[in-house]
Amino acid sequence: MRLSCARRWFAELRHAENLLSVSRIPLAGAFIVAARSTYASLAILAMAGLTDILDGWFARRSGRVSGTGAIIDGIADKCFAFCVLGTLVVRGTASPVQALMLAVRELGEMPLALHMIAKRKRHPIAIETYRANPLGKVATCIEFVTIVLLILQHPASGPCVALTAALGAIAAVSYWTRALRCPSAPHSDAPAPALSRSHSR
């Protein structure tokens, strides 16, 4: 059973949308190395943002929306976010308090991600559980903008940090609420029907 699960994960990693998601992990390492250069940092952030858009687009276009893909996407997102925030603190671009505020959503969703992974081992989960909601997308966009403002040392970065924390907390609560209410499904890793091709990305 475990071997079969591992094979399915490796098989899904070959798909374009999941390769795009995984690419954010080496991009996180590149951000750490390039942190001294403002332009390089912004370029890496732009590339990461682009992969975050394209992975969902490929998943919807190919009809390969799946729970496994959503989990890969979430893990890559959090790895990138924590590396970026840690680097900003080390470089003095953001204070530890600001970094914690920016990480509110990631910290709130991390236990949920672990909960969903454990739950999938027992029984399938409805694909709706993995889908992003508009609030989550807005929170992600505001977080990216805030990080850019911090790198540029823009005066608006302070208020944006507070806004990101508030939206992140609300988004995390909304995901928890939906996950706890969403019923199980017989085929959580099957491609979504053509009329409902969405992704958590």
NUZAFI-256526 format. One record per residue (C-alpha): residue number from 1; residue in one letter; x, z, y. Coordinates in pm, whole numbers. Layout:
% residues N
<node n="NUM" res="A" u="X" w="Z" v="Y"/>
...
***
This chain:
% residues 201
<node n="1" res="M" u="0" w="0" v="0"/>
<node n="2" res="R" u="278" w="92" v="244"/>
<node n="3" res="L" u="474" w="-221" v="146"/>
<node n="4" res="S" u="168" w="-436" v="208"/>
<node n="5" res="C" u="116" w="-276" v="549"/>
<node n="6" res="A" u="480" w="-331" v="643"/>
<node n="7" res="R" u="461" w="-696" v="538"/>
<node n="8" res="R" u="152" w="-746" v="754"/>
<node n="9" res="W" u="331" w="-595" v="1054"/>
<node n="10" res="F" u="637" w="-817" v="1007"/>
<node n="11" res="A" u="413" w="-1121" v="957"/>
<node n="12" res="E" u="231" w="-1050" v="1284"/>
<node n="13" res="L" u="559" w="-1003" v="1470"/>
<node n="14" res="R" u="625" w="-1374" v="1423"/>
<node n="15" res="H" u="326" w="-1468" v="1638"/>
<node n="16" res="A" u="399" w="-1576" v="1996"/>
<node n="17" res="E" u="182" w="-1308" v="2157"/>
<node n="18" res="N" u="356" w="-1027" v="1968"/>
<node n="19" res="L" u="703" w="-1169" v="2034"/>
<node n="20" res="L" u="613" w="-1167" v="2405"/>
<node n="21" res="S" u="506" w="-803" v="2378"/>
<node n="22" res="V" u="823" w="-702" v="2192"/>
<node n="23" res="S" u="1036" w="-882" v="2454"/>
<node n="24" res="R" u="954" w="-602" v="2699"/>
<node n="25" res="I" u="1176" w="-369" v="2495"/>
<node n="26" res="P" u="1501" w="-562" v="2561"/>
<node n="27" res="L" u="1377" w="-617" v="2916"/>
<node n="28" res="A" u="1365" w="-238" v="2950"/>
<node n="29" res="G" u="1731" w="-223" v="2851"/>
<node n="30" res="A" u="1810" w="-503" v="3095"/>
<node n="31" res="F" u="1640" w="-307" v="3374"/>
<node n="32" res="I" u="1865" w="-7" v="3310"/>
<node n="33" res="V" u="2175" w="-227" v="3329"/>
<node n="34" res="A" u="2055" w="-420" v="3637"/>
<node n="35" res="A" u="1919" w="-121" v="3828"/>
<node n="36" res="R" u="2195" w="-138" v="4090"/>
<node n="37" res="S" u="2069" w="-474" v="4208"/>
<node n="38" res="T" u="1736" w="-478" v="4389"/>
<node n="39" res="Y" u="1681" w="-848" v="4324"/>
<node n="40" res="A" u="1770" w="-822" v="3955"/>
<node n="41" res="S" u="1540" w="-521" v="3913"/>
<node n="42" res="L" u="1251" w="-704" v="4077"/>
<node n="43" res="A" u="1317" w="-1015" v="3867"/>
<node n="44" res="I" u="1304" w="-812" v="3545"/>
<node n="45" res="L" u="983" w="-643" v="3658"/>
<node n="46" res="A" u="833" w="-986" v="3726"/>
<node n="47" res="M" u="935" w="-1110" v="3379"/>
<node n="48" res="A" u="784" w="-801" v="3215"/>
<node n="49" res="G" u="462" w="-848" v="3410"/>
<node n="50" res="L" u="450" w="-1213" v="3306"/>
<node n="51" res="T" u="489" w="-1126" v="2937"/>
<node n="52" res="D" u="209" w="-870" v="2976"/>
<node n="53" res="I" u="-20" w="-1148" v="3101"/>
<node n="54" res="L" u="90" w="-1417" v="2858"/>
<node n="55" res="D" u="69" w="-1208" v="2539"/>
<node n="56" res="G" u="-301" w="-1149" v="2595"/>
<node n="57" res="W" u="-355" w="-1515" v="2686"/>
<node n="58" res="F" u="-186" w="-1635" v="2367"/>
<node n="59" res="A" u="-382" w="-1383" v="2159"/>
<node n="60" res="R" u="-715" w="-1501" v="2301"/>
<node n="61" res="R" u="-625" w="-1870" v="2285"/>
<node n="62" res="S" u="-510" w="-1852" v="1922"/>
<node n="63" res="G" u="-791" w="-1621" v="1812"/>
<node n="64" res="R" u="-537" w="-1373" v="1678"/>
<node n="65" res="V" u="-664" w="-1063" v="1858"/>
<node n="66" res="S" u="-589" w="-771" v="1625"/>
<node n="67" res="G" u="-542" w="-399" v="1612"/>
<node n="68" res="T" u="-180" w="-443" v="1504"/>
<node n="69" res="G" u="-111" w="-666" v="1803"/>
<node n="70" res="A" u="-272" w="-415" v="2037"/>
<node n="71" res="I" u="-54" w="-134" v="1900"/>
<node n="72" res="I" u="262" w="-346" v="1936"/>
<node n="73" res="D" u="159" w="-425" v="2294"/>
<node n="74" res="G" u="99" w="-58" v="2373"/>
<node n="75" res="I" u="431" w="55" v="2227"/>
<node n="76" res="A" u="620" w="-212" v="2424"/>
<node n="77" res="D" u="437" w="-117" v="2743"/>
<node n="78" res="K" u="526" w="248" v="2711"/>
<node n="79" res="C" u="890" w="182" v="2620"/>
<node n="80" res="F" u="928" w="-36" v="2926"/>
<node n="81" res="A" u="747" w="206" v="3156"/>
<node n="82" res="F" u="947" w="512" v="3047"/>
<node n="83" res="C" u="1280" w="326" v="3073"/>
<node n="84" res="V" u="1194" w="202" v="3421"/>
<node n="85" res="L" u="1076" w="542" v="3545"/>
<node n="86" res="G" u="1376" w="721" v="3394"/>
<node n="87" res="T" u="1609" w="472" v="3558"/>
<node n="88" res="L" u="1440" w="516" v="3896"/>
<node n="89" res="V" u="1491" w="893" v="3872"/>
<node n="90" res="V" u="1857" w="863" v="3769"/>
<node n="91" res="R" u="1921" w="617" v="4052"/>
<node n="92" res="G" u="1748" w="846" v="4303"/>
<node n="93" res="T" u="1488" w="581" v="4382"/>
<node n="94" res="A" u="1208" w="812" v="4270"/>
<node n="95" res="S" u="1188" w="1188" v="4238"/>
<node n="96" res="P" u="1109" w="1351" v="3901"/>
<node n="97" res="V" u="767" w="1449" v="4037"/>
<node n="98" res="Q" u="694" w="1091" v="4142"/>
<node n="99" res="A" u="801" w="966" v="3800"/>
<node n="100" res="L" u="569" w="1213" v="3628"/>
<node n="101" res="M" u="282" w="1105" v="3853"/>
<node n="102" res="L" u="348" w="740" v="3771"/>
<node n="103" res="A" u="359" w="825" v="3400"/>
<node n="104" res="V" u="23" w="1006" v="3397"/>
<node n="105" res="R" u="-151" w="720" v="3221"/>
<node n="106" res="E" u="128" w="668" v="2965"/>
<node n="107" res="L" u="146" w="1040" v="2890"/>
<node n="108" res="G" u="-232" w="1059" v="2858"/>
<node n="109" res="E" u="-252" w="759" v="2628"/>
<node n="110" res="M" u="45" w="845" v="2405"/>
<node n="111" res="P" u="-147" w="1102" v="2196"/>
<node n="112" res="L" u="-431" w="849" v="2173"/>
<node n="113" res="A" u="-193" w="582" v="2041"/>
<node n="114" res="L" u="-66" w="820" v="1774"/>
<node n="115" res="H" u="-426" w="917" v="1692"/>
<node n="116" res="M" u="-524" w="551" v="1650"/>
<node n="117" res="I" u="-225" w="472" v="1429"/>
<node n="118" res="A" u="-306" w="768" v="1204"/>
<node n="119" res="K" u="-674" w="677" v="1200"/>
<node n="120" res="R" u="-601" w="317" v="1096"/>
<node n="121" res="K" u="-424" w="444" v="787"/>
<node n="122" res="R" u="-746" w="610" v="671"/>
<node n="123" res="H" u="-1000" w="342" v="763"/>
<node n="124" res="P" u="-1033" w="34" v="987"/>
<node n="125" res="I" u="-1118" w="65" v="1355"/>
<node n="126" res="A" u="-1351" w="-159" v="1553"/>
<node n="127" res="I" u="-1157" w="-413" v="1758"/>
<node n="128" res="E" u="-1348" w="-301" v="2070"/>
<node n="129" res="T" u="-1145" w="21" v="2060"/>
<node n="130" res="Y" u="-828" w="-170" v="2146"/>
<node n="131" res="R" u="-959" w="-378" v="2432"/>
<node n="132" res="A" u="-852" w="-308" v="2787"/>
<node n="133" res="N" u="-1115" w="-221" v="3042"/>
<node n="134" res="P" u="-1109" w="-336" v="3407"/>
<node n="135" res="L" u="-999" w="10" v="3523"/>
<node n="136" res="G" u="-699" w="1" v="3290"/>
<node n="137" res="K" u="-596" w="-341" v="3424"/>
<node n="138" res="V" u="-628" w="-223" v="3784"/>
<node n="139" res="A" u="-422" w="89" v="3708"/>
<node n="140" res="T" u="-149" w="-127" v="3552"/>
<node n="141" res="C" u="-138" w="-360" v="3854"/>
<node n="142" res="I" u="-121" w="-70" v="4100"/>
<node n="143" res="E" u="159" w="90" v="3897"/>
<node n="144" res="F" u="364" w="-231" v="3909"/>
<node n="145" res="V" u="310" w="-262" v="4285"/>
<node n="146" res="T" u="408" w="102" v="4336"/>
<node n="147" res="I" u="732" w="61" v="4140"/>
<node n="148" res="V" u="818" w="-245" v="4351"/>
<node n="149" res="L" u="753" w="-45" v="4669"/>
<node n="150" res="L" u="974" w="238" v="4542"/>
<node n="151" res="I" u="1258" w="-3" v="4467"/>
<node n="152" res="L" u="1223" w="-149" v="4816"/>
<node n="153" res="Q" u="1199" w="205" v="4961"/>
<node n="154" res="H" u="880" w="108" v="5143"/>
<node n="155" res="P" u="693" w="384" v="5333"/>
<node n="156" res="A" u="370" w="296" v="5150"/>
<node n="157" res="S" u="524" w="397" v="4816"/>
<node n="158" res="G" u="424" w="764" v="4861"/>
<node n="159" res="P" u="47" w="709" v="4892"/>
<node n="160" res="C" u="64" w="446" v="4618"/>
<node n="161" res="V" u="225" w="697" v="4380"/>
<node n="162" res="A" u="-71" w="932" v="4433"/>
<node n="163" res="L" u="-318" w="644" v="4386"/>
<node n="164" res="T" u="-143" w="536" v="4066"/>
<node n="165" res="A" u="-158" w="890" v="3927"/>
<node n="166" res="A" u="-530" w="920" v="4002"/>
<node n="167" res="L" u="-618" w="580" v="3854"/>
<node n="168" res="G" u="-392" w="644" v="3556"/>
<node n="169" res="A" u="-565" w="972" v="3476"/>
<node n="170" res="I" u="-910" w="815" v="3501"/>
<node n="171" res="A" u="-803" w="518" v="3287"/>
<node n="172" res="A" u="-657" w="747" v="3019"/>
<node n="173" res="V" u="-979" w="949" v="3005"/>
<node n="174" res="S" u="-1186" w="629" v="2978"/>
<node n="175" res="Y" u="-975" w="504" v="2685"/>
<node n="176" res="W" u="-1002" w="841" v="2508"/>
<node n="177" res="T" u="-1378" w="846" v="2561"/>
<node n="178" res="R" u="-1421" w="495" v="2422"/>
<node n="179" res="A" u="-1193" w="559" v="2124"/>
<node n="180" res="L" u="-1377" w="874" v="2021"/>
<node n="181" res="R" u="-1716" w="705" v="2052"/>
<node n="182" res="C" u="-1628" w="371" v="1894"/>
<node n="183" res="P" u="-1735" w="334" v="1529"/>
<node n="184" res="S" u="-1515" w="207" v="1249"/>
<node n="185" res="A" u="-1525" w="-157" v="1150"/>
<node n="186" res="P" u="-1462" w="-329" v="818"/>
<node n="187" res="H" u="-1208" w="-579" v="958"/>
<node n="188" res="S" u="-1019" w="-428" v="1249"/>
<node n="189" res="D" u="-718" w="-657" v="1196"/>
<node n="190" res="A" u="-915" w="-976" v="1149"/>
<node n="191" res="P" u="-920" w="-1226" v="1437"/>
<node n="192" res="A" u="-1197" w="-1155" v="1683"/>
<node n="193" res="P" u="-1498" w="-1391" v="1696"/>
<node n="194" res="A" u="-1468" w="-1682" v="1939"/>
<node n="195" res="L" u="-1727" w="-1533" v="2174"/>
<node n="196" res="S" u="-1541" w="-1205" v="2214"/>
<node n="197" res="R" u="-1174" w="-1295" v="2222"/>
<node n="198" res="S" u="-1023" w="-1022" v="2427"/>
<node n="199" res="H" u="-714" w="-810" v="2391"/>
<node n="200" res="S" u="-590" w="-477" v="2503"/>
<node n="201" res="R" u="-323" w="-663" v="2695"/>
***
